Amino acid sequence: MSDLPAAATVSLVCCQPALLDRARQLAADLNLALVEDSSHLPPGSWQLQLAESGLAMQQVGPKAPGPVRVDFVGGTMGFRRQHQEATPDLVKAVGVRSGVHPLVWDVTAGLGQDGFVLARYGCQVRLFERNPLVFHLLEDGLARARSCAENGDENLLRILQRIQLVSADSIERLSDDQLFQNEEAELPEVIYIDTMFPERAKSAKVKKGMQLFQDIVGEDVDADRLLELALERARNRVVVKRPRHAPSLGSSGSPSLSFTGKSIRFDVYALKKLQRPETGNH
């Protein structure tokens, strides 16, 4: 895995002595300093916390928001899974309907919420994440969710069985001619892109997850290229998540249709109609 961006100031904090060996290995994998006393870390920097409860990112400072972690069991994801809701626009945009649950490549996985929603609605999902720190957060969250599911939550287990996490640069993966010429490869029917939202005004309150991405991951400067490749490689459609009033991504023309909510929209680039499979693999 590649190093974190040079601009990111991140330290690893081990919260329990019993986890010290794992902390040392994780620090080496991520090229992070392992610190014993986090009270001396500068305000505005970040600490990756390793505890029995899993991994979390915590910004340093008296007014910093709470920790950012991947949680598919509790919080928003857990609530939505256990309560009825109207079909999300994301699910409509991807083309899910009775008998149609496409294989989706989420090529900008982030903290995995959108990929989890698609898996909950029956899609097979490949989560691609190139940032090593975010990948570890995702990996940790999925592992904790599987541990919970194996204790009797069959619904959660079925969702997780539809998700595969991949540590890879999506542009490199989509540029792999050999892969896409392999007739036995499971290639995406739908490619989903959630580009980094434009940075908001400094006076605006930014959600802690978005603050993490602005500070640690930075802008998706190659998002236009990602869309170009996605349009070449997707078998049926490409879906792009955008702020509601933002222009369409790239220069590949207008989307075929859009699903617009209060603050975001999903632009759909339809390439070929999604069909019900003759043999149910999805």
Backbone hydrogen bonds, N-H to C=O, Kabsch-Sander energy under -0.5 kcal/mol:
donor,donor_aa,acceptor,acceptor_aa,energy
8,A,5,P,-1.5
10,V,8,A,-0.7
11,S,46,W,-1.9
12,L,33,A,-3.0
13,V,11,S,-0.5
13,V,48,L,-2.8
14,C,35,V,-0.7
15,C,13,V,-0.7
15,C,50,L,-3.0
19,L,16,Q,-2.1
20,L,17,P,-1.7
23,A,19,L,-2.5
24,R,20,L,-2.5
25,Q,21,D,-1.9
26,L,22,R,-2.5
27,A,23,A,-2.7
28,A,24,R,-1.9
29,D,25,Q,-2.5
30,L,26,L,-2.2
31,N,27,A,-0.8
32,L,27,A,-2.4
33,A,10,V,-0.6
35,V,12,L,-2.6
35,V,33,A,-0.7
38,S,36,E,-0.7
40,H,37,D,-0.9
41,L,38,S,-1.5
44,G,60,V,-3.1
45,S,42,P,-1.8
46,W,9,T,-2.6
47,Q,58,Q,-2.5
48,L,11,S,-3.4
49,Q,47,Q,-0.8
49,Q,56,A,-3.3
50,L,13,V,-2.6
51,A,49,Q,-0.6
51,A,54,G,-1.7
54,G,51,A,-2.0
56,A,49,Q,-1.6
57,M,68,V,-2.9
58,Q,47,Q,-2.7
60,V,45,S,-3.1
64,A,61,G,-1.3
68,V,57,M,-3.2
69,R,67,P,-0.5
71,D,69,R,-0.7
78,G,74,G,-2.2
79,F,75,G,-2.3
80,R,76,T,-2.6
81,R,77,M,-1.9
82,Q,78,G,-1.4
83,H,79,F,-0.7
83,H,80,R,-0.5
92,K,88,P,-1.8
93,A,89,D,-3.0
94,V,90,L,-2.1
95,G,91,V,-1.0
95,G,92,K,-0.5
96,V,91,V,-1.8
97,R,100,V,-1.8
100,V,97,R,-2.8
101,H,99,G,-0.6
104,V,102,P,-0.6
104,V,124,Q,-3.1
105,W,190,V,-2.5
106,D,104,V,-0.7
106,D,126,R,-2.6
107,V,105,W,-1.1
107,V,192,Y,-1.8
109,A,128,F,-2.3
112,G,109,A,-2.3
116,F,112,G,-2.3
117,V,113,Q,-2.2
118,L,114,D,-2.2
119,A,115,G,-2.1
120,R,116,F,-2.4
121,Y,117,V,-1.4
122,G,119,A,-1.7
123,C,118,L,-2.4
124,Q,102,P,-0.7
125,V,123,C,-0.5
125,V,162,R,-3.1
126,R,104,V,-2.6
127,L,125,V,-0.6
127,L,164,Q,-3.1
128,F,106,D,-2.7
128,F,126,R,-0.7
129,E,127,L,-0.5
129,E,166,V,-2.2
135,F,131,N,-2.6
136,H,132,P,-2.0
137,L,133,L,-1.9
138,L,134,V,-2.5
139,E,135,F,-3.0
140,D,136,H,-2.4
141,G,137,L,-2.4
142,L,138,L,-2.6
143,A,139,E,-2.1
144,R,140,D,-2.4
145,A,141,G,-2.1
146,R,142,L,-2.4
147,S,143,A,-2.2
148,C,144,R,-1.9
149,A,145,A,-2.7
150,E,146,R,-2.4
151,N,148,C,-1.4
152,G,149,A,-1.5
153,D,148,C,-0.6
153,D,149,A,-1.0
154,E,152,G,-1.4
157,L,153,D,-2.0
158,R,154,E,-2.2
159,I,155,N,-1.8
160,L,156,L,-2.6
161,Q,157,L,-1.9
162,R,158,R,-0.5
162,R,159,I,-1.5
163,I,160,L,-1.5
164,Q,125,V,-2.3
166,V,127,L,-3.4
168,A,129,E,-0.8
168,A,166,V,-1.1
170,S,168,A,-0.6
173,R,169,D,-2.3
174,L,170,S,-3.0
175,S,171,I,-1.2
176,D,173,R,-1.2
177,D,175,S,-1.3
180,F,176,D,-1.8
181,Q,177,D,-1.2
182,N,179,L,-1.2
183,E,181,Q,-0.7
185,A,182,N,-1.4
187,L,185,A,-1.1
189,E,103,L,-1.8
190,V,103,L,-2.0
191,I,237,R,-1.8
192,Y,105,W,-2.8
193,I,239,V,-2.9
195,T,193,I,-0.6
195,T,241,K,-0.7
204,A,201,A,-1.6
206,V,204,A,-0.6
211,Q,207,K,-2.5
212,L,208,K,-2.0
213,F,209,G,-1.6
214,Q,210,M,-2.5
215,D,211,Q,-2.2
216,I,212,L,-3.1
217,V,212,L,-0.6
217,V,213,F,-0.8
218,G,213,F,-2.9
221,V,219,E,-1.5
223,A,220,D,-1.4
226,L,222,D,-1.9
227,L,223,A,-2.1
228,E,224,D,-2.0
229,L,225,R,-2.3
230,A,226,L,-2.4
231,L,227,L,-2.4
232,E,228,E,-1.1
233,R,229,L,-1.9
234,A,230,A,-2.8
235,R,188,P,-2.2
236,N,189,E,-2.5
237,R,189,E,-1.9
238,V,269,Y,-1.9
239,V,191,I,-2.6
240,V,267,D,-2.7
241,K,193,I,-2.9
242,R,265,R,-2.6
244,R,263,S,-2.7
246,A,243,P,-1.5
252,S,249,L,-0.6
256,S,268,V,-2.2
257,L,268,V,-1.4
259,F,266,F,-2.0
260,T,258,S,-0.5
261,G,264,I,-3.4
265,R,242,R,-2.7
266,F,259,F,-2.4
267,D,240,V,-2.9
267,D,265,R,-0.5
268,V,257,L,-3.2
269,Y,238,V,-3.2
269,Y,267,D,-0.5
270,A,268,V,-0.7
271,L,236,N,-3.3
272,K,236,N,-2.2
281,N,279,T,-1.4
